[in-house]
Amino acid sequence: MKAMILAAGRGERMGVLTANEPKPLLIVGGVPLIERHLARLATAGFTDVVINLSYRGAQIRSRLRDGRRFGVAITYSEEGEPPLETAGGIVHALPWLGSGPFLLLNSDVYTDLDLAAFAAQAAERSTLLLVPNPAHNVRGDFGLDEDGSVTMREPRLTYGGVAVLDTKWFDGLPPGRRPLKPVLDLALERGELRGQFYDGVWIDVGTPERLEEARLAAESGGREL
């Protein structure tokens, strides 16, 4: 199974922190967020990683190069400006993702999730990582039935920025900017979407305050991504 790391966004909520540097290169525990992902992906057995680039993407490419020092092979999907959003970025990267399931990972998530176990459990059916609702998303995104099926019923959980998805969902979609939520909603209606609940370490590093939270978590000595 290949992996795709989403790294094209501007990170506008970070303010001056991303004025001259892309968010995936922000440091947590002495390591850029995206490097932490690559190291954990390699440990989990992933060898082929696609990274989409837009805002200051040259800095990411220059830092990571071919991925060899992390134990992976990186292919870059250049989107230009503006970035294509999540589904648009996946459509653009389809030539490098191949067919079948792939692991999708937001570059700005900090978590101690076991990626190998998650991917193994999700390999037979597309699956979202669902986490308890954080303060910035109290209404949640999706419900989760006892059998693991994703629903729109209450109570809802938050999509955690990690998923195993099927490339066939994106075949035939026109290129261009496109969010992921409508694609997931259609899969849900077809009964093709499952979820895994996770209540371990998970932080959406989307603001300076949450970046500090992730840095404190790394300094606490707990397991890191």
Rosetta blueprint (number, residue, H / E / L):
1 M L
2 K E
3 A E
4 M E
5 I E
6 L E
7 A L
8 A L
9 G L
10 R L
11 G L
12 E H
13 R H
14 M H
15 G H
16 V H
17 L H
18 T H
19 A L
20 N L
21 E L
22 P L
23 K H
24 P H
25 L H
26 L L
27 I E
28 V E
29 G L
30 G L
31 V E
32 P E
33 L H
34 I H
35 E H
36 R H
37 H H
38 L H
39 A H
40 R H
41 L H
42 A H
43 T H
44 A L
45 G L
46 F L
47 T L
48 D E
49 V E
50 V E
51 I E
52 N E
53 L E
54 S L
55 Y L
56 R L
57 G H
58 A H
59 Q H
60 I H
61 R H
62 S H
63 R H
64 L H
65 R L
66 D L
67 G L
68 R H
69 R H
70 F H
71 G L
72 V L
73 A E
74 I E
75 T E
76 Y E
77 S E
78 E E
79 E L
80 G L
81 E L
82 P L
83 P L
84 L L
85 E H
86 T H
87 A H
88 G H
89 G H
90 I H
91 V H
92 H H
93 A H
94 L H
95 P H
96 W H
97 L H
98 G L
99 S L
100 G L
101 P E
102 F E
103 L E
104 L E
105 L E
106 N E
107 S L
108 D L
109 V E
110 Y E
111 T E
112 D L
113 L L
114 D L
115 L H
116 A H
117 A H
118 F H
119 A H
120 A H
121 Q H
122 A H
123 A L
124 E L
125 R L
126 S L
127 T E
128 L E
129 L E
130 L E
131 V E
132 P L
133 N L
134 P L
135 A H
136 H H
137 N H
138 V L
139 R L
140 G L
141 D L
142 F E
143 G E
144 L E
145 D L
146 E L
147 D L
148 G L
149 S E
150 V E
151 T E
152 M L
153 R L
154 E L
155 P L
156 R E
157 L E
158 T E
159 Y E
160 G E
161 G E
162 V E
163 A E
164 V E
165 L E
166 D E
167 T H
168 K H
169 W H
170 F L
171 D L
172 G L
173 L L
174 P L
175 P L
176 G L
177 R L
178 R L
179 P L
180 L L
181 K H
182 P H
183 V H
184 L H
185 D H
186 L H
187 A H
188 L H
189 E H
190 R L
191 G L
192 E L
193 L L
194 R E
195 G E
196 Q E
197 F E
198 Y L
199 D L
200 G L
201 V L
202 W E
203 I E
204 D E
205 V L
206 G L
207 T L
208 P H
209 E H
210 R H
211 L H
212 E H
213 E H
214 A H
215 R H
216 L H
217 A H
218 A H
219 E H
220 S L
221 G L
222 G L
223 R L
224 E L
225 L L
